[in-house]
Amino acid sequence: MDLGIAGRRALVCASSKGLGRACALALAAEGVHLTLTARGAQALAETARHIRETCRVEVIEVVGDITTAQGRADALAAAGAIDILVNNAGGPPPGDFRDWSRDDWIRAVDANMLTPIELIKSSVDSMMERGFGRIVNITSAAVKAPIDILGLSNAARSGLTGFVAGLARKTVRRNVTINNLLPGPFATDRLAAVAKGQAAATGVPAEEILARRAAENPAGRFGDPAEFGAACAFLCSASAGFVTGQNIVLDGGAYPGTL
């Protein structure tokens, strides 16, 4: 299926690893020119090199922290007029809300709510002027099924969800859609790191924790990041102009609700 976005330009945040990288790879396979940004220079360079070697697209690398004003300014300046924006940033740490300070809450909101809003603000008007735009926010399945120890993430990402719900109905008339992708357990470095932390706390080997969690999922496995990237690419496609303001869960069926 030709997604109709060859030659478009995208800014993909936190795209050196994991789900951000998967989204970048899927877009590049469709002929989308990319600006990639992440904090780790080496991983970012490796991802950019891989894309250049496998896809005939332009790739710009911007090393920086997208959750800072400077990081956003650098990424936006390098990207220029973009048609596609994929918002992504690492989630805040788990814990007990009794232990979180005001600064902890502000950092979470800055990273997982205000950063994507600022990037949307910087790009959505020019998208509407040109009559095409696709914005995808990578949030979390915890938005629909909150996890108690992820309170910082639950709150910040839910705030973004509420904001998008209103704005997405305003921009779609100009062929600019805004949607949220809510990942469950995917086979990424972050999943492995969480299991390692649980292993240290419980004494149960990380491999056993991961095997148990995969078996508990209705799919009997973790998601492949490439599956996530493909979903992102479709939402960015020319054919997805009638999909906006949606929260699409990719979790192997773990979320038990009907809505």
C-alpha positions in Angstrom: 0.0 0.0 0.0 1.4 3.4 -1.0 0.8 5.7 1.9 1.1 8.8 -0.3 3.7 10.6 1.8 6.9 10.2 -0.3 8.8 13.4 -0.3 7.1 14.8 2.9 9.3 16.0 5.7 9.0 14.8 9.3 10.5 15.6 12.7 10.7 12.5 14.9 11.6 13.1 18.5 13.6 10.7 20.7 14.2 8.7 17.5 17.6 7.0 18.2 16.1 4.0 19.9 12.9 2.1 20.7 9.5 3.2 19.4 10.8 6.6 18.1 13.4 4.8 16.0 10.7 2.4 14.7 8.5 5.3 13.6 11.5 6.9 11.9 12.3 3.7 10.0 8.7 3.2 8.9 8.4 6.8 7.6 11.7 6.5 5.8 10.6 3.3 4.1 7.7 5.4 2.7 10.1 8.0 1.3 9.7 10.6 4.0 12.7 12.9 4.6 13.6 13.0 8.3 15.0 15.2 11.0 15.9 13.0 14.0 16.6 14.2 17.4 17.7 12.5 20.6 20.1 13.0 23.5 22.6 10.2 22.7 24.9 11.2 19.9 26.2 7.8 19.1 22.9 6.0 19.0 21.4 8.8 16.9 24.3 8.7 14.4 23.9 4.9 14.1 20.2 5.2 13.4 20.7 8.0 10.9 23.4 5.9 9.1 21.2 2.9 9.0 18.4 4.9 7.4 20.6 6.5 4.8 22.0 3.1 3.8 18.6 1.5 3.5 16.3 4.3 2.3 16.8 7.0 -0.3 15.8 9.9 1.9 17.4 12.9 3.5 18.3 12.5 7.2 19.2 15.4 9.5 20.5 14.6 13.0 20.1 17.0 15.9 21.6 16.0 19.2 19.7 17.5 22.1 17.1 17.2 24.8 13.7 17.8 23.2 12.2 18.5 26.6 14.2 21.8 26.9 13.5 25.0 25.1 17.0 24.9 23.4 16.5 21.3 22.3 13.2 22.2 20.7 14.5 25.3 19.1 17.5 23.4 17.6 15.3 20.6 16.2 12.7 22.9 14.7 15.3 25.1 13.1 17.0 22.1 11.5 13.7 20.5 10.4 12.3 23.6 8.7 8.7 23.3 7.3 7.5 19.9 8.4 4.5 17.9 7.2 4.7 15.3 10.0 5.5 15.6 13.7 6.0 12.6 15.9 6.2 13.6 19.5 8.0 11.3 21.9 9.9 11.6 25.2 10.9 9.2 27.9 8.5 8.8 30.7 9.1 9.9 34.3 10.3 7.3 36.8 7.8 5.1 38.7 7.2 5.5 42.4 4.9 6.4 45.3 3.1 9.8 44.9 4.0 10.5 48.6 7.6 10.7 47.6 7.2 13.1 44.7 8.0 16.8 45.1 6.6 19.7 43.2 9.7 19.7 41.1 9.1 16.0 40.2 5.6 16.9 39.0 6.8 19.9 37.0 9.5 17.9 35.3 6.9 15.2 34.3 4.5 17.8 32.9 7.2 19.7 31.1 8.4 16.5 29.4 5.2 14.6 28.6 2.6 17.4 28.3 4.1 20.8 27.6 6.9 19.7 25.3 4.6 18.1 22.7 2.2 21.1 23.0 5.1 23.5 22.3 6.1 21.5 19.3 2.5 21.4 18.0 2.2 25.1 18.6 5.4 25.7 16.5 4.2 23.6 13.5 0.5 23.3 13.3 -0.3 26.7 11.7 2.1 26.2 8.8 0.7 22.7 8.3 -2.8 24.2 8.0 -1.6 26.9 5.6 -0.2 24.2 3.3 -3.3 21.9 3.7 -1.5 18.9 5.0 -0.2 17.8 8.4 0.0 14.7 10.5 0.9 14.9 14.2 1.3 11.7 16.2 1.9 11.7 20.0 3.5 8.6 21.5 1.9 8.4 25.0 1.1 5.3 26.9 -1.5 2.6 27.4 -1.6 3.8 31.0 -3.6 6.8 29.8 -6.6 4.3 29.4 -5.6 1.9 32.1 -3.6 3.8 34.7 -0.8 2.1 36.6 -0.5 3.2 40.2 3.3 3.4 40.3 3.3 5.5 37.1 1.3 8.4 38.6 3.6 11.1 37.1 3.2 9.7 33.6 -0.5 9.0 34.1 -1.2 12.6 35.0 1.0 14.3 32.4 0.1 12.2 29.5 -3.6 12.4 30.3 -3.3 16.2 30.3 -1.9 16.0 26.8 -4.7 13.7 25.8 -7.3 16.3 26.9 -5.6 19.1 25.1 -5.4 17.1 21.8 -9.0 16.1 22.1 -10.0 19.8 21.6 -7.4 20.9 19.1 -7.7 17.9 16.8 -11.3 18.9 16.0 -10.2 22.4 15.0 -7.3 21.4 12.6 -8.8 18.5 10.7 -10.8 20.8 8.4 -7.5 21.9 7.0 -6.3 18.3 6.6 -4.2 18.4 9.7 -4.8 15.4 12.0 -3.6 14.9 15.6 -3.7 11.4 17.1 -2.2 9.6 20.1 -0.6 6.2 19.9 -0.7 4.4 23.3 1.9 1.6 23.5 1.7 -1.3 25.9 4.7 -3.6 26.4 7.0 -3.5 23.5 10.4 -5.2 23.2 12.5 -2.1 23.8 15.5 -1.1 26.0 13.1 0.7 28.4 11.2 -2.5 29.0 14.4 -4.4 29.7 15.5 -1.6 32.1 12.3 -1.7 34.0 12.7 -5.5 34.4 16.2 -5.1 35.6 15.0 -2.6 38.2 12.3 -5.0 39.3 14.9 -7.8 39.5 17.1 -5.8 41.8 14.2 -5.0 44.1 12.7 -8.5 44.2 15.6 -10.9 43.6 13.7 -12.5 40.7 15.8 -12.7 37.6 15.0 -10.1 34.9 14.6 -12.9 32.3 11.9 -14.6 34.4 10.1 -11.3 35.0 10.0 -10.6 31.2 8.9 -14.1 30.4 6.1 -14.0 32.9 4.9 -10.6 31.7 5.0 -11.7 28.1 3.0 -14.8 28.9 0.4 -12.8 30.8 -0.4 -10.7 27.7 -3.3 -11.9 25.6 -1.0 -12.1 22.6 1.5 -14.2 24.6 4.4 -11.9 23.7 5.7 -8.4 23.6 5.1 -6.1 20.7 7.6 -5.7 17.9 8.7 -2.0 17.6 8.2 -2.4 13.8 4.5 -3.0 14.4 4.3 0.2 16.3 6.2 2.0 13.5 3.8 0.7 10.9 0.8 2.0 12.9 2.5 5.4 13.2 3.2 5.5 9.4 -0.4 4.8 8.6 -1.6 7.6 10.8 0.8 9.9 9.0 -0.5 8.8 5.6 -2.5 10.6 3.0 -5.3 8.0 3.5 -5.6 8.8 7.3 -7.1 12.3 6.9 -10.4 11.2 8.5 -8.8 9.9 11.6 -8.2 12.6 14.3 -8.4 13.0 18.0 -8.1 9.3 18.6 -6.3 7.3 21.3 -5.1 4.1 19.7 -3.9 1.4 22.0 -1.3 -1.1 20.8 -0.9 -3.6 23.6 -1.7 -7.0 22.3 -5.2 -6.9 23.8 -4.1 -6.2 27.4 -6.6 -3.3 27.8 -9.9 -5.1 28.7 -12.3 -2.3 28.0 -14.8 -1.9 25.1 -14.2 1.9 24.8 
